[in-house]
């Protein structure tokens, strides 16, 4: 026999005891998105490679080093999606969603990047994101940020810091880029290997460098804010005023540039100090040029994406405080007749009580072993039905999570009793 096959490095199984926290997060997020009028869009995991080259930028780290790209049997170059926005824009153009329309959509699912795996960073990772199209003003930027704030309130997450910045228009960035390149070129001997490469291709990304050796150089770099026109400044000031109006604290981080080429004007991140180096849990901004860049008519877009694994890691720290419940009841069955009638009883209960979470014991075994399984299931109640109880028309009820005494209830009254308990 060969050795056991294991999961690919950086790609993980979501085990049954982990999934309740994922469900808690996903259900809470979906409820908030519904409350703001966002509708779900599901796009394919595979897209033409050209989509990401044109949207993310050919000289970004993602396209140059991190994408899972291959030729299929027809010779087409395909890529496992490394992020969600490009696919949403492609779908919007293809299906005519943007023409004289405002669209609020959201998406979720796995993304793929061939990065060095570490805590909070995986090669298959999951994102939930939302996008709003057709609205040019800072009001929708504010709504998007407030929507994300409501996630944290809904999920009970505290201690997240909002950082914001503006990247101006592409024309303003072009002027700034010249000044930045001039500044950095005069200090080439102080640049690390990554920064030297980016100097020729994507110099703004140098400002986002996490290398401690680059701190002094970055701190002295010219500020993009000094190169903004009146319209871009007014947009940003209006956003800042809106955040103050709703009582949201924020930090203006002039080095926040994001890793994707399609951003313009507003960019933001929610960060935490509880996850080590991978501190960003949600990030986004405005990308007004992307629709046109991908072949559509000029339009406006703003959105965000958040890393599900990182948010789950934060929730797991206080899992015992989360409102996650086990099954309502576990049905213990002793004796051939009880086993046969018990399966019928379970279906009758499910018919009468939609939403009842009931595990029916299967596979036989002693009363002791069945009771152990009932306890390990994390059910609130054990329902005990043996041939004797069946003959008397009753069922035993034992609370598994407190010290209440075991009692017997008439089988005819069981549905009403459970209705009052769940």
Beta strands, then each sheet from edge to edge (+ up, - down):
strand 1: 39-40
strand 2: 46-48
strand 3: 69-71
strand 4: 77-80
strand 5: 103-112
strand 6: 124-133
strand 7: 161-166
strand 8: 251-252
strand 9: 264-271
strand 10: 280-286
strand 11: 301-307
strand 12: 329-334
strand 13: 358-360
strand 14: 381-386
strand 15: 394-399
strand 16: 407-410
sheet 1: 1+ 5+ 6- 11+ 10- 9+ 7- 8-
sheet 2: 2+ 4- 3+
sheet 3: 13+ 12+ 14+ 15- 16+
end
